Amino acid sequence: MQHLFDRVISIVNDVIELFYPRICGGCNSHLMKHEQNLCLPCLTKLPKTYYWDYDVNPVEKLFWGRIKVNSACSFLHFIKLSPTQKMLHRLKYENKTGIGVELGRSFAVILKEKKWFSDADLIVPVPLHPSKEMRRGYNQSAHIANGMGDVLGLKVQSRALTRTVASKSQTKKARFERVENVKQVFKISKRYDLKGKNVLLVDDVVTTGATLEAAGKCLLEAGVARLYIATVACA
């Protein structure tokens, strides 16, 4: 009986796949049954930074003289017109939240193996302003954080940090403009006590580090003991 039920489910899934094919978020190829959001070739060819093998990596250097970050790392190089850009664009703007979860898990597997952020107590994703999150329907960084949390065994506190100002997009701004654009836009929710905690701050992409600096400063002022930063990509 179970075999018959499984066979029926398989046929139904095949019919659904015929009309609503599952495609890879990186290359648009059809996904195999064992693949979720990204095909194996795309996962294999991801432009990894290997910053986890550096004594001091470029992402950490971004924050020197700005805020105290105990360690920071990015998973991928952000390359324009590449599958990486396509993945992150679909994650951010096309409701392909599974891509964020899968990339977060893949990154976390390496971090766990390399013993990065091993004493972190919790994960805090960089928040969107409520109005932007309502329009988009989700926060892409929270889905990345959820994938990382699954592997690292850490709780994700998506509402611990809130964004109080709907600052303009950072995409086309110069470094100084980015810093000015995100000054004093974050605050800690009164429901959360982060004093003495080791916090892993997670975002999708780091460019100048202005947003992460502002969010990290807010966390440190709330009494966070150690601040770690992880992003899926660095540009």
C-alpha positions in Angstrom: 0.0 0.0 0.0 2.8 2.4 0.9 4.6 1.6 -2.4 1.4 2.4 -4.3 1.0 5.7 -2.4 4.6 6.7 -3.1 4.1 5.9 -6.8 1.1 8.1 -7.0 2.9 10.9 -5.3 5.8 10.5 -7.7 3.4 10.7 -10.7 1.7 13.8 -9.3 5.0 15.5 -8.8 6.1 14.6 -12.3 2.9 16.2 -13.7 3.4 19.3 -11.6 7.0 19.5 -12.8 5.8 19.3 -16.4 3.7 22.5 -16.0 5.7 24.2 -13.3 9.3 23.1 -13.9 11.8 23.7 -11.0 14.8 25.6 -12.3 18.2 26.3 -10.9 18.5 29.8 -9.4 21.9 30.2 -10.9 21.8 28.8 -14.5 18.1 28.1 -15.2 18.7 24.4 -15.9 16.0 22.0 -14.8 16.7 20.7 -11.3 17.0 17.0 -10.6 14.8 15.4 -8.0 17.5 15.4 -5.4 18.3 19.1 -6.0 16.5 21.8 -4.2 17.2 25.4 -5.3 20.6 25.2 -7.1 21.9 22.5 -9.3 25.0 20.5 -8.4 27.2 22.1 -11.2 26.3 25.6 -9.9 27.0 24.6 -6.3 30.3 23.1 -7.4 31.3 26.2 -9.4 30.5 28.8 -6.7 33.3 31.5 -6.6 34.3 30.8 -3.0 36.5 33.4 -1.3 38.4 30.9 0.9 38.7 33.7 3.4 38.2 31.1 6.2 41.8 30.0 5.4 43.3 33.5 5.8 45.0 34.7 8.9 43.4 38.2 8.3 41.0 38.5 5.4 39.8 41.5 3.4 36.3 41.5 5.0 37.9 41.9 8.5 40.1 44.7 7.2 37.0 46.6 6.1 36.1 47.2 9.8 39.6 48.2 11.1 39.4 51.5 12.9 35.6 51.5 12.6 34.1 49.0 15.0 35.5 46.1 17.0 34.8 42.9 15.1 36.3 39.8 16.4 36.2 38.0 13.1 34.4 38.3 9.8 34.1 36.2 6.6 32.3 36.1 3.3 31.4 32.9 1.4 31.5 34.1 -2.3 32.9 36.7 -4.5 30.2 38.9 -6.0 30.9 39.0 -9.7 28.6 41.0 -12.0 26.6 39.2 -14.6 27.6 35.9 -13.0 25.4 33.1 -11.7 26.2 34.4 -8.2 24.6 37.8 -9.0 21.6 36.0 -10.6 21.2 33.9 -7.4 21.3 36.8 -5.1 19.0 38.9 -7.3 16.4 36.1 -7.3 16.8 35.7 -3.6 16.3 39.5 -3.0 13.7 40.4 -5.5 11.9 37.3 -6.8 10.9 35.5 -3.6 13.3 32.7 -4.1 14.0 32.4 -0.4 15.2 28.8 -0.7 18.3 30.1 -2.4 19.2 32.0 0.7 18.6 29.0 3.0 20.7 26.7 0.7 23.6 29.2 0.5 23.5 29.8 4.2 23.7 26.1 4.9 26.6 25.6 2.4 28.5 28.5 4.0 27.9 27.2 7.5 29.1 23.7 6.6 32.5 25.2 5.9 32.5 27.5 8.9 31.7 24.6 11.2 34.4 22.5 9.7 36.9 25.3 10.1 35.7 26.1 13.6 34.8 29.7 12.8 32.4 31.5 15.2 32.4 28.4 17.4 31.5 30.3 20.5 28.7 32.4 19.0 25.5 32.3 21.1 23.0 33.4 18.5 22.6 34.8 15.0 21.1 38.2 14.2 20.3 39.0 10.5 20.5 42.6 9.3 16.9 43.8 9.2 14.9 45.6 6.6 12.8 48.5 7.5 9.2 47.2 8.3 7.8 49.0 5.3 10.3 47.5 2.9 9.9 44.0 4.4 6.1 44.4 4.0 6.4 45.3 0.3 8.9 42.5 -0.4 7.2 40.0 1.9 10.4 38.7 3.6 13.9 39.6 4.7 16.5 37.8 2.5 19.2 38.0 5.2 16.9 36.2 7.7 16.6 33.2 5.3 20.4 33.1 5.0 20.6 33.2 8.8 18.1 30.4 9.1 20.2 28.2 6.8 23.3 28.9 8.8 21.5 28.4 12.1 20.3 24.9 11.0 23.9 23.8 10.5 25.6 25.7 13.3 22.9 24.8 15.9 22.3 28.5 16.7 19.0 30.2 17.3 18.2 33.1 14.9 16.8 36.2 16.5 15.3 37.9 13.5 13.6 40.7 15.6 16.4 41.5 18.0 17.7 44.3 15.8 15.2 46.6 14.2 15.5 49.3 11.4 14.0 52.6 12.4 14.6 54.6 9.3 13.8 53.5 5.7 17.1 54.6 4.3 17.5 54.7 0.5 19.1 51.9 -1.5 22.9 51.6 -1.1 23.4 50.1 -4.6 24.7 53.2 -6.5 26.1 55.2 -3.6 29.8 56.0 -2.9 31.4 54.9 0.4 30.8 58.2 2.2 27.2 58.3 1.0 26.7 54.8 2.2 28.0 55.6 5.7 25.8 58.7 6.0 22.8 56.8 4.6 22.7 54.3 7.4 23.8 56.4 10.4 21.6 55.7 13.5 19.0 53.6 11.6 19.2 50.6 13.9 18.1 49.9 17.4 17.8 46.9 19.8 14.3 45.6 20.5 13.4 46.0 24.2 12.3 42.4 24.3 15.9 41.2 23.8 18.8 41.4 26.2 22.0 40.8 24.3 24.4 42.0 27.0 27.3 39.6 27.3 26.3 37.5 24.3 28.5 36.6 21.4 26.6 37.5 18.3 27.0 36.5 14.6 25.6 39.3 12.5 24.5 38.1 9.0 23.8 39.9 5.7 23.6 39.0 2.1 26.4 41.2 0.5 29.1 43.4 2.0 30.5 46.2 -0.2 31.9 49.1 1.9 30.6 47.6 5.2 28.6 50.7 6.1 25.4 48.9 6.8 27.1 46.2 8.9 29.1 48.9 10.7 26.0 50.7 11.7 24.2 47.5 12.8 27.3 46.2 14.6 27.8 49.5 16.4 24.2 49.2 17.7 24.9 45.7 18.9 28.1 46.6 20.7 26.4 49.6 22.4 23.8 47.1 23.7 26.6 45.2 25.5 27.4 42.4 23.0 30.6 40.7 24.2 31.9 39.5 20.9 30.8 40.6 17.4 31.2 38.3 14.4 30.1 39.1 10.9 29.2 36.7 8.0 27.9 37.5 4.5 27.1 35.3 1.6 29.1 37.5 -0.8 31.5 40.4 -0.9 31.7 42.9 -3.7 
